[in-house]
Amino acid sequence: MRVGTRHLPEGKEELSPVRTLYRAAPAALFLFIVAFLSAAFGGAAEGELLFRRVVRKYQNATTLSARFRQEVPLQNVGIVRKAAGQVYFRRPLRMRWDYRVPGEQLFLADGKYFYFRPPGSLEVFRRPIDEEALGGKVPLLLLFGKGDITKYFRVEEAVPLKGREKTAIRLLPKGKEAPEVRRIDLVVDDADLTIREIHLYDRLGGSNHLYLDDVVIDPSLPADLFRFRKPPGSKMVEG
């Protein structure tokens, strides 16, 4: 399997499955620093205050687990890549995505490396986690809760969604602090104040849509859950 892109008309490109997953998974770890909202607010000023309260509330979380459903539209081809499974996070720099639909695959970070094993493949792709560069790669910053996210994003608005008993919060990057992200939309359940949806839009026109259920904050997770075990006969591919 080749990691890369294929060129499309007018200079556009379609992300390969591996690159799509490398982009998509980090966005979801935004959950790691934001969770509960105390009420539905409208407007930027109220939303900014709410966002800061959420960050303070959740930045001490150590672990998280959830069921997820993911949709990643592929640009210019009219296809939406869909997946579902279970995800686990642990500070620092650990996560595990067990994809079960449409096929079993694994995306894992053990604190030093990212690992990705495509379904049915004997190749495992490994990439170092550049911790020092997390501040410049905002999806990873959100994912692992490094630094102060309020320095990177401002709230444009926080609006109750009519008829859905949920609130949408729109985040925009401040200046050039978040070069990879155009905006992030969060959808929060008003009943239990849990984030149910994360919609990330990048500056290349791509998007990643994540829907979460059965979110548990600080569950007890075994340490070896984040240890990668190389399948027999598999080949490690760097980069």
N, C-alpha and C positions, 0 to 999 in steps of 0.2 A: 504494500500500500504506500502511495506517495503522499507526503505531506506538502501541500502547496495549493495553488489555485489554477483554474483554467480561465483563459481570457475570453471576455464576452465583447460584443460590439460597443463602440464608443468608449473604449478604455475602461469599461466596467469589469468586475471580476466576481466570480462566485467562490465563496469560501468552501474549502474541502470539509468533510465531516470532522476531521481532527481539529482544524483551525476553528471551525464553528464551535466545537465543544470547549476549546481553550478560551474562547471569548465568552461563551454563555455561562459556564459554571461560575467564574469569579463574580459575575454580576449578582448572583443570588446571595452571596455571603453578606450582602448589605443587611440581611436579617441579623447578623451577628452584633450590630451595634444599635439597631432600632427595633422596638417591638411594640410597647403598649402606649396607647393614647388615652388621655383622660376625658376627652370630649371632642366633638366635631367643631372645628373653627373655620371661619372664612377669612379671606384676605391674606396679604403677604405678611403684615406685621404680626398678626395673631399666629399665623402659620410658622413664622420664624421662631417665635417664642416656644411654640409647641415642639418644633423640631429639636431645639436645644434641650428641652426637657426629656424628650425621647432618647436623645444621645446619652444624656447623663444617666438615665434609667437603665439603659441596656449595655453600656460599655463595660460593666463588671461581669457580664455573663461569661461562663467558662465553656459550656457546651450547648448544643442545640440539635434537635432532630425534627424532621418533617417529611411528609409525603409530598412529592412535587409532580407537576405536569408542566411541560416546557414546549413552547412554540417559537421557532426561529424561521422567519420568512427568508427565503433565498432570493436575492435581488435579481430582477429581470427575467426570472424563469417561471414565476407564478406558482411556486411550490412552497409549502410551509413544512419544515422539518419538525415532526412531533415526537416527543419522548415523555416517559414517565418512570417514576421509581421512588427510591428512598434516599435522603441525604442526611449526613451527619457532619457537625462541625466541632472542633475543639481548639481552643487557644493553647499555644500559639502556632499558627501556620499549618493547621491540620484540617483536612476535610475528606469526605468520602461520598461519592455519588454512585449509587448502585442503580444503573439503568436496567429496567425490566421490559420496557416497551419502547420501540418495536422489537428489540432483541437485547439480550443480556450483554452489558459492557460495563467497564469500570473506569472512573476518573478519580484519582486519589492524590492527595498531598500529604506527605509524611513529616513535614517540617523542614525538609531539605530539597526534595524534588517533587515535581508533578509527574504522575504516571497516567497514561491513557492506553487502555486495551480495547480496540474495536471488536465488535461481535464476530466470533468465528475466526479471528485472526491469530496467527502465531507471533505477530510483531507487537511489542510493547514500546510505546513512545515515552521517552523520559526527558524532562526539561528542568534545569535548576530553578529554585525559587530565589529570585534576587531580592532579598529583604530590604537592602538599602535603596532599591529603586521603587519600592512600593508606593512611596509618596507621589511619584510622578506618574504611576499607572493607577489611575483612580479606581477602576473596577477592583483591583487587588487591594487597594486601600480600604474600600468599603467592605470587601470580603473578610479581611483579617482584622479590621478595627485598628489599624495603625494610625497614629496621629489624631488630630482633631478634624473630623470631617466638616465641621461648620466653617472651617477656614477655606474649604474648597467649594462648598455649595451654599446657595441661598434659596429660600423658599419663594417661589413666584406666587403661589396661591395654595390654599387648602379649602376644598369645596365638598360639602355633603353631596353624595350621589342620590338623586331623586329616585325613590322607590326601591333602593337596594340596601338601605340601612348600612351604608359604608361611606367612608370619606376618602377623597383623593387628594394627595399632596404632591405637588409638582416641584421638583428640585432643578435648579439651573446652576451651572458652574460659574464661579466667580473669576472673571478675567480669563487668564490662560492657565489657571491652576489645575484644570481637568481637561487636558488636551484630547483625550479619547472619547469623552462623553458629551453629547449634545443636551440631553436631559434625562431625568429619571422620574417616573411617576409611581407613586405608592398607592395602593388601595387598602384601606384599613377597615376591619369589621367594627362597627360601633358597639355591638353587644359585648364582646370580650376584648376589644381593643387590640386585636392581633392583626398583623400584616398578612393579607391574603394574596396580594398580587404585587409583583415588581415588574415594571416595564422600563427597559433601558434602551435608549436610542443613541447610537454613536454618530460621529461626525462624517462617516463614510456612507451614511444612509441606511445602515443596518439596524436591526432591532432584535431584542431578545425578550420574550414574555414568559414570566414564571408565575405559576399558581400553586399555592401551598395549602395543605390541610394537615390536621393532627400535629400542629406545631407544639413542641415541648421545649421549654427553657430549662437549661441545666439538668438534663437527664444524666443518669449514671451510664457511662459508656466505657467499655473495656479498652485498655490502651492498645491492644493489638488490632483493634478495628482499623487503625490508621497505619498499619504496617503492610507494605507491599510484599506479596509472595509471588515470585516469578513462576508462571506456569511451566510445567515440564515441556521441554522442546521448543520453548518460545525464544525469540530473538529480541534483544534490547536495541532500540534505535534512539540515538541521542539527538536532541534538538526539537 
